[in-house]
Amino acid sequence: MCGIAGIYGFKNDELIKRFSRELSHRGPDGEGIFHHEQVTLLNRRLAIIDVSGGKQPIYNEDKSIALVFVGEIYNYKELTEELKKKGHVFTTESDTEVLVHGYEEWGTDYFDRCNGMFTVAIYDKNKEMLVLARDHFGIKPLYYAMVKDDNGKNEKNKLIFSSEIKPLINSGLIDKKPNDRTIYRYLRFRVHDDERDTFFEGVSRLMPGEVLTLSARGMHLESFTTLQEDLKALSGKKPQKSDIDKFRELFIDSVRLRLMSEVPVGTCLSGGLDSSAIVAVIQKLLQNHVKEADSLGKVQQTFSAVFPGSTNNEESYIQTLLDSLKTVKSHKIYPKPEEFFKEIYDFVKTQEEPTISTGPYAQYKVMEEVGKHVTVVIDGQGADEMMAGYIPYYFVYLRQLIKQRKYGVFIKELFSSIDILYIYIIMKIQGGLGKRHAADIIRMINPVYISKYNEEKVDVIHDNLKLRLIHDIFYNSIPSLLRYEDRNSMKYSVEGRVPFLDFRLLRYLFSMPDTAIINNGWNKRILRDAVKSMLPTRIARRRSKIGFTNPEYDWFMRMKNKIYAIYLSDSFASRPYFNQTEVLKGFNEFIEGKTDDTLVFWRVLNVELWLRIFFDETTQEIHPTKPQSEPYTANEGKKIEIHTHNKTYLRFPVKTELFKKDDDYTKLIQTYIDQFHTYAKTHNNLKQHLSKDWFIVLSEKVIAISQGRSYFIWDIKPGLFAQILSKRVTRTPHGIGLGSPWTMQLAIEEVGLPRLLLASAAAAVTKPFGIKGIFYKIAGREAAGIDGPTEYSLYPSNVSAKLLPKNPEKVSAEIHEQLNKNMPEEYKKHFKGVVIIDANDLGRNVIGNSTGLADSVIEEIFGDNPMGQSDEQTPLVVTILP
């Protein structure tokens, strides 16, 4: 049962129907609605355990209490027996009904007894009170918002709530605005989901272990559990002796309880210790014919994301475990960067709020596969935060040992863990030497925006291991991971369950000494010891940590042009959060290998995409890749042949590498022409044309870039006149021309400010009379030929502004001459020369020509612009005459 929503303080039947539709993916098996005066509760149902009579809403005996519920109460049978002894009468065997009677008996304190994952909405008729509660860890989400009046103020005692944010922001009852403070904390400190505030102004999350009550007396929020305080108290007491057998017993029981289901259950397997331990325990329960394992069918099914050829590919570990268990059925998916950028808008929309990295996309794809086979999946979230699974925890523990003056233990732990700490230390040294540094997010944020929130801080515990783990479990880490899990699984109508997040297991772990967590350089020590007999040694003694994540660095390098396209967009430039020039400059440093900090660039990218999806009127799709299917074939949407002046000409695009400053362009062109002729000799469709006259056409961009007349936009410092004049230039989808401060500054330096001012004045005078083109007629070809950064050009052209080549007529003649010197006679006798052209989909302009053909004829031959300088990379065209 996986989606709830509701209304308190007013009635709106159409709104609750809309809520139901928007949550249908969470519960595609039906809905249940409770109405009472000005209260409505909604449940969307996903059939997990369909015990007779367990459908929602559900009531107590006199129907004075109504309840809708999301999740599972794993100890509901024990609680049922306890309540029956107190006189409560049950009409079903469901875990839903035990919540009604438990609340009736103990009030909101009852939730602390429930071992499971849940969000609950209760209406208590006698008290005329709404009660909302969320489980101890926040495994299941719940959001709420106060309804606004016509003046934009919160109306007293009018509230809407939902398992997801979208129904609330689409209700029309609250202002749909981004939460600037939350965005700042995310961009600056890389934190999210740690506070009540969400990324949407006016939308709040119920925190883990929290209960909200709302009645005529007002709204009240408090924790129903002392779990966090208990863990802190345990960490300060004299610890119990570690009991590996008891920990193993609790862990196995936690897994067993989460197998309860009347629909198929599977397991996520990343290849790490945590997921492998779960898979191994489940396999043991299946082999022992434990009743709860019946949900698995005859064979356990695992689901994994793998990345062949990548540094974070865990397939070999996955296979090691599968080989040891033998009967497990494995499902593997292979996420790819091209697929990610195709689905990126849906991924961001599914998550509703920004994510810490692209890593959750791997889980998104795994859950897509899970949904094809099972309805429930077991996952390993929580173990890293419970038992120090990440490298930074080692440093926290080492600082703690120094603080406690346990110097002998410190030295032992330092040297025992040096093999995994040295990589981190080397990276720090490299940063200190300037070889590779962290990306500076501060410089990429708009200074005005920073000044508004400059007092914000995020406190992190650096020298107490257990207190740091508690903070990460309830605030800094687990809440966001659970949100990713919930959205990704529910997207495909799958319920995710997390056996490590069992308060019995956690309380016992924190009653033991720190050595149960880290000992002799081994983190997760007690888990390793507890399951080592069930796992291959390679996994039980594995020290590296990857999990369900992507090879993000490789993906960003591979898709850099699409990322640049977003950073270059008008919408990105208009946001109050970013310093666009510094973002572009920083990402260029990433491309050049000066930083590998993808997390910074993802946060910036994620915020932009999130704003487009939830606040802009239209979503800007990412430009698709347009590769050539074979060498020397037409680019997409173009043709090899063109018929003009009663003749047919052939244009064969030649794919090249990117040209760079100071390249010997003549030598490179010679190489590409030789390759063309070699290929043509053995392919009849080209061979038949080798005896005809021919010439080559070059994009002026490759010459300008080679001559050093292309400049990164962050190296151009626009003056006041460049800022003013550029705003008066109309941009087109095919190029911004002088419509940017960068290109206008180049124009001022190239042709002079007086000439541009004269051109601007003449254009302003003639525009009312419908006369166009006066500006460029006066400014001249040098100004007209200046290109700015364009979204769909390849790097570095997409972050550069460029002048026309110097002396293009002379250059075309020089290339012609050099090619003639080195070309075989059989091709030389038909070679007519070299053309340099400034071409786009709006027009063509020959600026260098050694062929003897009229410029106008060549411009007609290239009338449909068959070249391609985006993903096609074909700035050179071999042209065959009739």
C-alpha positions, 0 to 999 in steps of 0.5 A: 500500500504505497501512496496516501494524500489528504485534505484537512479544513475544507472539502474539494472532491475534484482535488482529491481525484487529481491527487489520486491520479497523480499518485496512481503509479504508487498504487496502481491496484486501486484507491480508497477514500474517506470523507468526513465533513472537511476532512478527506483521506486518500490511499492508493493501493499496491497489493503486497499482502492482500489479507481479506478485509485489509483494504483502506481506509480502515476503522476501529470498532465504532468507526470513530478513527479512520486510517490510511497507511503506506508501508509495512509493520513487520511486528504486527502479529505480536502487536495484534496479540498484545492488543487483543489481550487488552480487549480490542476486536480485529476484523482482519489480519492486516498490519493496517488494522493494528495501527488503528487499534494501537493508536486507539489504545496508546495514542501517538506513542504507539508508533514507537512500538512499530518496527517497519516503514510507514507513513500514517494519516489518521482522522480522530472524530472524537478529537476532531484531529488529523494525525500524520506520522512517519517511521523512525528512519523516514523510509516512506515519505510524507509532505505537507503544505498549509493552504494560502489565502487570496493574500498569500498567507497561510490559512489557519488549519487548512492543510494538504498532504501527500506521499509526493510533492507534485500533487501539492505544488500542482494543487493551485492552493500554494504559491509555486516557488523555488526555495532559494535557501534550500537551493543555496545549501545544496549548491554550496554545501552539497546537503539536501533532505536534512531539514523540514524545508524542501526545494519548494517554498511552502512545502515541508517534509515530515521528519523521521520519527515525527508526528504532526497533529492538527485540530481547531487548537492548531498544529503541533509537531513532535517526535514520537520516538526517543531512538536518536537520544537512545543511540546517543546515550548508548554511545556514551555508556560503557559498551557491551561485549560484541556478540557476533552471533546475536548480531547475525541473528538479528540481521537474519531476522530483519531480512526474514521479516522483509520477505513477507509478501504475497507478490514476488520479491527480488533483491538488488545486488551491487557487488558490495558487502551489504547487498551481497550479505542480504542476497546470501542470507535470503539464499540461506532462508530459501534453502531452509524453507523458511515460510517468509521465503515463499515470496521468492518463488523457487529461485531468488532473483537479483538485479544489478547495474554493470558498466563494462570497461569502467573503473567502477564496474562491479560485475566481477564481484557480482559474478563471484557471489552468483557463482558461489550461490549457483541457483540465483537468477541474475538480471543485469542492466547496462546504463549508458551516458547517451541513454541517461541524457535521453531520459534525464528530464524524466529522471529529474522529474521522478526525483522531484528534488535535486540529487547529490550526483547522477548515481541514483540514475543507475538505481532508476534503471535497475528499478525499471528492470525490477518492475518487469519481474517482481513487485517487492525488492530488498535493498542494502541502504543504511549499512554504510551509515550504520557501520562506517562504510565510507572512507571519511569515517576512518578520519573521524575515528582517527580524530576521535582516538587522538581526542581520547588520547588513545595513541597506541590504538590510533597508530594501529588503526592508521597503519592498518587502514593505510592501503585505503587511505593513501588514495585519498591522501595522494589526492589531497597532496595533488590538490596542494601542489596544484596538479588537480584541485576541487572545483570551486563552487563559490565562484560559480554562484552569483555573488548577489545570491551568495550575499543573501545566504552567506551566513548559512553553515552546515555543522559536521561532526569530525571527531566522534564516530558514533555521533557522526553516524547518528547524524548521517542516519537521520539527517545528512545521508540516509534521508536523501538515499531513502528518497532516491530509493522511494522515487525510483522504485515507485516510478515502476510500482515497486516497493523497496525494503531495507533490512539494515534499517531495523531499530533492533539492529541499530540499538544493538550495534550502538550498545557495542564498542566502536571496534564493532564498527572499525577494528584493525583497519576494517570497517563494518567489522561486525557485519564482516565477521557475522556473514563471512561464512556465507560469502566468498572471501573476496567479497567478505574481505573487500575494502573498496566501496562503489555501490549503485552508481555511474562512472560519472567522470567518464559520462561527463567527458563523453557528454560534455557538449550536451552539458555545455549546451545547458550551461550556455542556454538563455535560461541558465544565463537568466537564473539568479543562482549562477555565475554563467561565465565562471561555470563555463570556465570551471567546466573547461578546467574539468575538460582539461583535467585540472579537476575531476569534481563532477559533483559540483557540475552535476549540482549546477546542472541538476538545479537548472533542469529541475527549474525547467521542469517544475517552473518554466513553461516549457522543457528544453530538450537536449539536442540529439546526437547526429552521427554519420552512419558510414564514412562520406555519407550525407549528414542527417537531413542533408543530401549528397547531390544538389541540382543547380544551374541545370547541373548536378554536383556531389558533396561528400562530407569528410569527418575530421578530428577537432582543429586546435590553435596552432595546428598545421591545417594544410597538413591535416587537410592533406591527410583527410584528402588522402584517406578519402581517395584511399577509401574511394578506390575500393568503393564503387559508389565513390570510385566512379567519380575519381576521374571527374574534376573536384575541389574542397570546401572548408569551414572558415571555423577550422582556419580561424581556430588554427590561426588562434582567432578563437577565444574562450568567452571567459578570456574576453572582458566585455566593456560597457559599450559591448554590454549595451550594444549586444542587447540591441542585436536579435539572436537567431536559433542558428547563431547569436552573431553580435548578440552577446557581450563577448562577440560584440567586444571582439567586433569593437576590437576588430573594426572599431567602436566608431564604426559600430556606433555608426552602424547601430545608429543607421540600423535604428533609423532605417528599421521603422521603414522595413529596411534590414541589413544596414548594420552589417553593411556598414560594420563590414564583413569582419563584423558579420563573420564573428561567431559566438558560442552556440549550443550545438557546436562541439567543444571548444566552439560551444564556449568560444567566440571567433573572428573570421580567418586572417587573409582567407583568400591568401590561405585558400591559395596557399592550401591549394598550392601545398596540396598540389605539391603532395598530391598524386598526379591522377588526382592533381590533374582534376583538382580545381582548388580550395574554398573557404566558406562561412556557412550556416543554415541561414546563408552562405558566404565564400570568403576564400576561393582558388577554384576559378569558379564564381563565388555565387556558383559555390554558394548555390552548390552549398545552398542547403549547407551540407557541412556539419560542425556539431556531433557530425564533425564534418567541416571539410567537403569534397565536391565533385563537378558534373 
